[in-house]
Amino acid sequence: MKLSRILSNRNDISRRQANFLIASGRVAVNDVTCRDAAAEVDRFSCVRMDGDIIQEAEACHYLMLHKPAGFLSATLDDTHRTVMELISPELREDLHIAGRLDRASTGLLILTNDGRWSRQLTEPRIKIPKVYRVSTAYPISPETPHRFAEGIWFEFEQLTTSPADLDLLSPCEARVTIYEGRYHQVKRMFHAVGNRVTALHRERMGNILLDDDLAAGEYRSLTAEEINLMPD
């Protein structure tokens, strides 16, 4: 919301008065004077006029969850347990999931109430790498890394996936890096080359790594360093 609108939402301040107060240097955003009436101010910022609070800053939450199998990546479901049930009730309000995992999959899940930040994780054009450890039903064929690097044709969407990296760890295990986030993408890519995923575990999103100290079902807040790893 524009700074002038935040001020003019007060009944005793008109839009013209708001513009004048801002230009006069009487308004601060997060304790820094702002003279730009058109400045965009989010709900996580504190706005003061002459030292008095006009808008209190809401708390930002950035959580890393080690998702166990059997939980839906959803905020609410009538049939299955959701990952929100693993989060303390006082933190659940307004949280959303940045990059879902299907019910059978495990690993890194990010939950936040900061939509602008989470879009950096999920926006396809930014091409944030997502890294998965994958187990398969059958030995991975020698041509699979090349097929993944070329991109896999998805008939339903009528498109070819972006190039993906596959590092073979054992005959039936690999580490896969994708740069999109399409529906069941890794499982569908293996299906397209005649194989089947039996286990999928996300290890990393961008530069955020799943904490080895987190047991399945546990979570913690991201550190300031982890939050700042995301591009602006």
C-alpha positions in Angstrom: 0.0 0.0 0.0 1.2 3.5 -0.8 2.5 5.5 2.2 0.1 8.4 1.5 -2.9 6.0 1.6 -1.8 4.5 5.0 -1.8 8.0 6.4 -5.1 9.1 4.7 -6.8 6.0 6.1 -6.9 7.9 9.3 -10.2 9.8 9.5 -8.5 13.1 10.4 -6.0 13.1 7.5 -6.9 13.9 3.9 -4.8 12.6 1.0 -3.5 16.2 0.4 -2.5 16.5 4.0 -0.9 13.1 3.9 1.3 14.2 1.0 2.3 17.4 2.7 3.2 15.6 6.0 5.3 13.1 4.1 7.1 15.8 2.0 7.7 17.7 5.2 9.8 14.8 6.7 7.3 14.1 9.5 6.8 10.5 8.5 9.1 7.6 9.1 9.0 4.0 7.9 10.9 1.6 10.2 12.5 4.6 11.9 13.8 6.1 8.6 12.3 9.3 7.3 10.5 8.8 4.1 9.5 11.8 1.8 8.1 9.7 -1.0 4.2 9.6 -0.8 4.1 6.9 -3.4 6.5 4.6 -1.6 5.0 1.0 -1.2 4.9 0.0 2.4 4.0 -3.6 3.4 2.2 -4.8 6.6 5.6 -5.8 8.1 6.7 -2.1 8.3 6.1 0.3 11.2 4.9 3.7 10.1 5.2 6.7 12.5 4.1 10.3 12.2 5.8 12.8 14.6 6.8 9.8 16.6 3.2 8.4 16.9 2.5 5.0 15.5 0.2 5.1 12.4 0.8 1.4 11.5 2.2 -1.3 13.7 4.5 -3.8 12.0 3.2 -7.3 11.9 5.6 -10.1 12.7 7.2 -11.9 9.8 7.5 -15.7 10.1 9.9 -17.8 8.0 9.9 -21.5 9.0 11.8 -24.6 7.8 9.9 -27.8 8.3 11.2 -31.4 7.8 8.1 -32.8 6.2 7.4 -36.4 7.1 5.5 -38.7 4.7 1.8 -38.9 5.1 1.1 -35.2 5.5 -0.5 -33.0 2.9 1.2 -29.7 1.9 -2.0 -27.8 2.6 -3.4 -25.5 5.2 -6.6 -27.5 5.6 -8.1 -30.8 4.5 -11.2 -32.8 5.5 -9.6 -36.2 5.0 -5.8 -36.1 5.6 -3.5 -34.6 8.2 -1.8 -31.4 6.9 1.7 -30.0 7.6 0.0 -27.1 9.5 -0.8 -29.6 12.3 2.9 -29.8 12.9 3.2 -26.1 13.5 2.4 -24.4 16.8 -1.2 -22.9 16.7 0.0 -19.4 17.5 2.2 -19.4 14.3 -0.3 -21.0 11.9 -2.4 -17.9 11.1 -1.6 -16.4 7.7 1.1 -19.0 6.9 1.3 -20.4 3.4 3.6 -23.0 1.8 6.3 -22.0 -0.6 6.8 -25.0 -2.9 4.6 -27.9 -2.0 5.6 -31.6 -1.7 3.1 -34.4 -2.3 1.8 -36.5 0.6 4.3 -39.3 0.2 7.3 -37.1 -0.2 9.6 -35.9 2.6 12.1 -33.2 3.3 12.5 -29.4 3.1 9.3 -27.4 3.3 9.2 -23.6 3.7 6.3 -21.9 5.4 5.9 -18.1 5.7 3.5 -15.2 5.9 5.6 -13.0 3.6 4.2 -13.5 0.1 6.7 -11.2 -1.6 9.6 -13.2 -0.2 8.2 -16.6 -1.0 7.5 -15.7 -4.6 11.3 -15.6 -5.0 11.3 -19.3 -4.2 8.4 -20.3 -6.5 8.4 -17.9 -9.4 9.4 -20.0 -12.5 11.2 -17.2 -14.3 13.7 -16.9 -11.4 14.7 -20.6 -11.8 15.6 -21.3 -8.2 17.2 -24.8 -8.1 15.3 -27.4 -6.1 17.4 -30.5 -5.1 15.8 -33.9 -4.5 17.2 -37.3 -3.4 15.3 -39.9 -5.4 14.9 -43.7 -5.1 13.6 -45.6 -8.0 11.9 -49.0 -8.6 14.4 -50.0 -11.3 18.0 -49.2 -12.1 18.4 -45.8 -13.7 19.4 -46.2 -17.3 22.6 -44.6 -18.6 20.8 -42.3 -20.9 18.5 -40.8 -18.2 20.9 -38.0 -17.2 21.1 -36.9 -20.9 17.3 -37.1 -21.3 16.8 -35.0 -18.2 19.4 -32.4 -19.4 17.5 -32.1 -22.7 14.2 -31.7 -21.0 11.2 -34.1 -20.8 8.1 -33.6 -23.0 4.9 -33.4 -20.9 1.9 -34.2 -23.1 -0.7 -32.8 -20.8 0.8 -29.3 -20.6 2.2 -29.6 -24.2 5.6 -28.4 -23.1 9.2 -29.6 -22.5 10.6 -29.2 -19.0 13.6 -27.0 -18.4 16.9 -28.9 -18.4 17.4 -30.8 -15.1 20.6 -32.2 -13.6 20.8 -35.9 -12.5 23.7 -37.3 -10.5 23.7 -41.0 -10.1 24.4 -42.1 -6.5 23.7 -45.9 -6.9 21.9 -48.0 -9.5 18.5 -47.0 -8.0 19.3 -43.7 -6.4 20.1 -40.2 -7.7 20.2 -36.6 -6.8 18.0 -34.5 -9.1 18.0 -30.7 -9.5 15.1 -29.0 -11.2 14.6 -25.3 -11.9 10.8 -25.3 -12.1 8.1 -26.7 -9.9 5.5 -28.4 -12.0 2.9 -30.8 -10.6 4.7 -34.0 -9.6 7.5 -33.0 -11.9 10.3 -35.3 -10.8 8.0 -38.4 -10.6 6.6 -37.6 -14.1 10.1 -37.2 -15.5 11.1 -40.6 -14.3 7.8 -42.1 -15.5 8.6 -40.7 -19.0 11.8 -42.6 -19.2 10.2 -45.9 -18.1 11.0 -45.8 -14.4 9.1 -45.1 -11.2 10.0 -43.1 -8.1 9.6 -45.0 -4.8 10.9 -42.2 -2.5 11.4 -38.5 -3.0 13.2 -36.3 -0.4 13.8 -32.6 -1.0 17.2 -31.5 0.4 17.5 -27.9 -0.8 15.6 -24.9 -2.3 17.9 -22.2 -3.7 20.6 -21.9 -1.1 18.5 -23.0 1.8 19.5 -26.5 3.0 17.4 -28.8 5.1 18.9 -28.7 8.6 20.4 -32.1 9.5 19.4 -31.6 13.1 15.7 -31.4 12.3 14.0 -34.8 12.7 10.9 -35.5 10.5 8.0 -33.4 11.8 10.2 -30.8 13.5 10.7 -27.2 12.3 12.6 -24.1 13.2 12.7 -20.4 12.2 15.0 -19.5 9.3 18.1 -17.6 10.4 18.5 -14.0 9.1 21.3 -15.3 6.9 19.0 -17.9 5.3 16.2 -15.4 4.8 18.7 -13.0 3.0 19.9 -15.8 0.7 16.9 -15.2 -1.5 17.3 -12.7 -4.4 15.5 -9.4 -4.2 
